[in-house]
Structure formats: C-alpha cells, structure tokens
Amino acid sequence: MKCVNSQFVETLEVKQSKFIAHIIPYKGYAVALEILKQEHLKARHFVVAYRYLNEFNQVIEHSSDDREPKGTSGKPCLMVLQGANIINSAVIVVRYFGGTKLGAGGLVRAYSDAVNLVLGLAELSDYKEEITLKISFKYANIRRVEYECKQYKICIVEKTFDKETVFEIKSDESNINMFFKKIDRLVKIVE
C-alpha cells in the first residue's frame, strides 16, 4: 500500500471545464475541504473520495458526487485510489463548469483522468503500520532519548514529567526496534 505525506495539485481542462485535483493525507482532509470551498467560491462541485485505515486496521472508504449525476464523479475517483492501492489519503476535485455538458461517460473519464494526473505528480511512500508506546527513563537522559528519537524518525506524541520522564512515542516497527537496540538500557516500556 502507498500513501501521500503532503498535498499535490494538478489541473485538467475538458471542453472549458476545469477539474482541479488535490491529493492530501487523510488526516488533513476536513480542513483542506473547507479551505478549498473558501478559495473557490465560484466552483460548481467539490467531489471527494478517501480511503483510510481505522484503529482496527479496516479500510474505510467514502466518495461523494456533490450534485454531479450519481456515480459519475466520486466513485470513479475512489476507484482510481483503489486501483493504485492508495491508503490514508483523500482526493478533492474542484470543478468549474465550462458551459458544455460532458455526459455521464465524459464526467467519469474527466474525474478519473484528473485523479490519475495528480497521482502521477504525487510523491508516494510505502505505508508502514505505526506502533504507539510509552517509555519511561530518568530525567538526566532526556537529551539522549530526544536525539535518538530524531535519529530513528520516531514521533514524540506526548511528554510527561513526574518521578520519571514518560514519553509516548510513535513510529513504524523497524524504527522502534532500532531505537531500542541503541538505548535499551536507558528506557523501559510502560504498560
């Protein structure tokens, strides 16, 4: 599976209609949709499709035609994401109507092509399942732990300072394993 880590934009023009396709990480989907609606006040349609993994590792999918004829826009966008095996990502296609009706087949092709164009531009990375752990250690070791987290691309989600310092960390399994090999004597996993 593949995913995107930042936003990419590509425009397709078909018979004077503009299809501006945006692909973004799913976690920023809701905010991006609102921003696009504010930026494109004269746009007719905001067609969306997304796929993400929930907390049970199940694929959740959704698409919306946003007043386009049923099945001609959102579903084709979602099918492109499925075909490319894209996860934890969302597509928003902003359409400006050009005055010429494209028909059902034309809409399906235009929306599919717009998503394929933006996918061709996007930098995709392999999806890696992330693990979240809590570790504790002596306050004197905080700089070393933070340094090693940075070295192994481990995100520090939360820091708690008490008798011992507790960090909630998140990364993929291989980075976590390398991190523990490097500093296993300094930290312990909190249950």
C-alpha positions in Angstrom: 0.0 0.0 0.0 1.1 3.6 -0.7 0.2 6.9 0.9 0.9 10.6 0.4 2.6 12.8 3.1 1.9 16.2 1.6 -0.6 17.9 -0.7 -0.3 17.8 -4.5 -2.4 19.6 -7.1 -3.0 19.1 -10.8 -5.5 20.7 -13.2 -7.2 19.1 -16.2 -9.3 21.0 -18.7 -12.0 19.3 -20.7 -14.3 21.4 -23.0 -13.7 24.6 -21.0 -14.5 22.8 -17.7 -11.6 22.8 -15.2 -11.0 19.9 -12.9 -8.5 20.8 -10.1 -7.5 17.6 -8.4 -5.9 17.8 -4.9 -4.5 14.7 -3.1 -3.7 15.1 0.6 -3.1 12.9 3.6 -6.4 11.8 5.1 -5.8 13.5 8.5 -5.9 16.9 6.8 -9.0 16.2 4.6 -11.7 18.0 6.5 -9.6 21.2 6.9 -8.5 21.1 3.3 -12.0 20.8 2.0 -13.2 23.9 4.0 -10.2 25.9 2.8 -10.8 24.9 -0.8 -14.5 25.9 -0.5 -13.4 29.3 0.7 -10.8 29.7 -2.1 -13.0 28.6 -4.9 -16.3 30.4 -4.3 -17.4 30.2 -7.9 -16.7 26.4 -8.3 -19.7 24.3 -9.0 -18.7 21.0 -7.4 -16.3 19.6 -4.8 -16.1 15.9 -5.5 -14.3 13.8 -2.8 -13.0 10.3 -2.3 -10.9 8.9 0.5 -9.5 5.7 1.9 -8.0 5.2 5.4 -7.3 2.5 7.9 -9.2 2.8 11.2 -8.0 1.7 14.6 -8.9 -2.0 13.8 -6.9 -1.9 10.6 -10.0 -2.0 8.5 -10.1 0.0 5.2 -12.8 2.8 5.4 -13.8 4.3 2.0 -16.1 7.1 1.1 -16.9 9.1 -2.0 -19.3 12.0 -2.8 -20.6 13.2 -6.2 -21.5 16.6 -4.8 -24.5 17.2 -7.1 -22.9 15.7 -10.2 -25.0 12.8 -11.7 -25.0 9.8 -9.4 -21.9 7.6 -9.9 -20.2 9.8 -12.4 -17.6 11.5 -10.2 -17.0 10.4 -6.6 -17.0 6.6 -7.4 -14.5 6.9 -10.4 -12.2 9.0 -8.1 -12.4 6.3 -5.4 -11.8 3.5 -8.0 -8.5 5.2 -9.0 -7.4 5.3 -5.4 -8.3 1.6 -5.0 -6.6 0.6 -8.2 -3.3 2.4 -7.2 -3.6 0.8 -3.7 -3.6 4.2 -2.0 -4.4 4.4 1.7 -4.7 7.1 4.4 -5.2 9.6 1.6 -8.0 11.8 0.2 -8.8 13.3 -3.2 -10.8 16.5 -3.6 -11.6 17.6 -7.2 -12.8 21.1 -7.6 -14.8 21.6 -10.8 -15.5 24.8 -12.6 -18.3 24.3 -15.2 -17.2 25.4 -18.7 -20.7 25.6 -20.3 -20.6 22.3 -22.2 -22.2 19.3 -20.7 -19.9 16.3 -20.8 -22.4 13.5 -20.4 -22.0 10.6 -17.9 -19.1 8.9 -19.8 -17.3 12.3 -20.2 -17.6 13.0 -16.5 -16.3 9.6 -15.5 -13.3 10.0 -17.8 -12.6 13.6 -16.7 -12.7 12.8 -13.0 -10.7 9.6 -13.4 -8.1 11.4 -15.6 -7.8 14.3 -13.1 -7.1 11.9 -10.2 -4.7 9.9 -12.3 -2.9 13.2 -13.3 -2.4 14.2 -9.6 -1.3 10.7 -8.7 1.3 10.9 -11.4 2.6 14.1 -9.8 2.4 13.0 -6.2 5.3 11.6 -4.2 4.0 8.3 -2.8 5.6 6.4 0.1 5.1 2.9 1.3 2.6 2.7 4.0 4.0 1.3 7.3 1.9 0.5 10.2 2.8 2.6 13.2 3.1 1.5 16.8 2.5 3.7 19.8 4.3 3.0 23.0 5.0 4.7 26.4 8.6 4.7 27.6 10.0 5.9 30.9 13.5 7.0 31.8 15.5 9.2 34.2 15.2 13.0 33.5 19.0 13.1 33.1 18.7 11.1 29.9 16.1 13.3 28.2 18.5 14.9 25.7 19.9 11.5 24.6 16.3 10.0 24.2 15.2 13.0 22.2 18.3 12.8 20.0 17.8 9.1 19.3 14.1 9.6 18.6 15.1 12.2 16.0 17.7 9.9 14.5 15.2 7.0 14.1 12.3 9.1 12.9 10.2 8.5 16.0 7.5 11.0 16.8 7.2 12.1 20.4 3.4 12.4 20.8 3.3 13.4 24.5 5.8 14.2 27.3 5.0 13.7 31.0 7.4 14.8 33.8 7.0 13.2 37.2 9.3 11.0 39.3 10.5 9.6 35.9 10.1 11.1 32.5 7.4 9.4 30.3 7.3 9.8 26.6 4.5 8.5 24.3 6.3 7.6 21.1 5.0 6.6 17.6 6.8 5.1 14.6 6.9 2.0 12.4 8.1 -1.3 13.9 11.6 -1.3 12.3 12.4 2.2 13.6 11.2 1.3 17.1 13.3 -1.8 17.1 16.5 0.1 16.0 15.7 2.7 18.6 15.5 0.1 21.4 18.7 -1.6 20.3 20.5 1.7 20.6 19.2 2.8 24.1 17.5 -0.2 25.6 19.4 0.2 28.9 18.2 3.8 29.4 14.5 3.3 28.9 11.8 0.9 29.8 8.3 0.3 28.3 5.4 1.5 30.5 2.3 -0.8 30.5 
